[in-house]
Amino acid sequence: EIVMTQSPATLSVSPGERATLSCRASQSVSSKLAWYQQKPGQAPRLLIYGASTRATSIPARFSGSGSGTEFTLTISSLQSEDFAVYYCHQNYDWPLTFGGGTKVEIK
Amino acid sequence: EVQLVESGGGLVKPGGSLRLSCAASGFTFSDYTMIWVRLAPGKGLEWVSSINSDSSVIKYADSAKGRLTISRDNAENSLYLQMNSLRVEDTAVYYCARGDRYGSGSSIPGPYWGQGTLVTVSS
């Protein structure tokens, strides 16, 4: 099983600041990496697929990068609606796996 | 408008069974892989199972193998998860999601998810 490790577990950021979230795979997943955002009581929302392609209607302040085992999600200027939990997810091999999540909270 | 509506959650004792359903509308259900994902209290997202469009390819998380069974009825536009031998650790909100293919990888949960149904396993 490919283990996805996210860091940090919690990120405290002020509105308007930049947030950088990391995701590491236990083995290469090529670019088969997606990012999701989840808020309490809501279903997850797909942000990024293929490591760097924004899903439909996702604002340009969200960007993804990386390949192989190291990936980054960057939120260039945090808005109030961006405070949430973020998950990375690999679809390179079965079983599909998610990272443990990074909670982005207001500083 | 694409809609996914889960039902069937509830309180069940350890060792019991439950059948979750997901009613789909607004798209050609038989063209898509469907996926179950769960969120346990205080934990992160966990992929549970995927089933391709004609049910010829079915995959499970190790935690689901032998106890949870995914199925679909394309005539009824419905997805199911039969849950047997339930454990306390199966307590979670279960989401169904439409699988979308981006590039050459396996289908992933795309933009369309249900609202979730809560399964509580407790004595």
Interface residues (C-beta under 8 A of the other chain):
Chain A: E1 S31 K32 A34 Y36 Q38 A43 P44 R45 L46 Y49 G50 T53 A55 T56 V85 Y87 H89 N91 Y92 W94 P95 L96 T97 F98 G99 G100 G101
Chain B: V37 L39 G44 L45 E46 W47 S50 K59 Y60 A61 D62 Y95 A97 Y102 G103 G105 S106 S107 I108 P109 G110 P111 W113 G114 Q115 G116
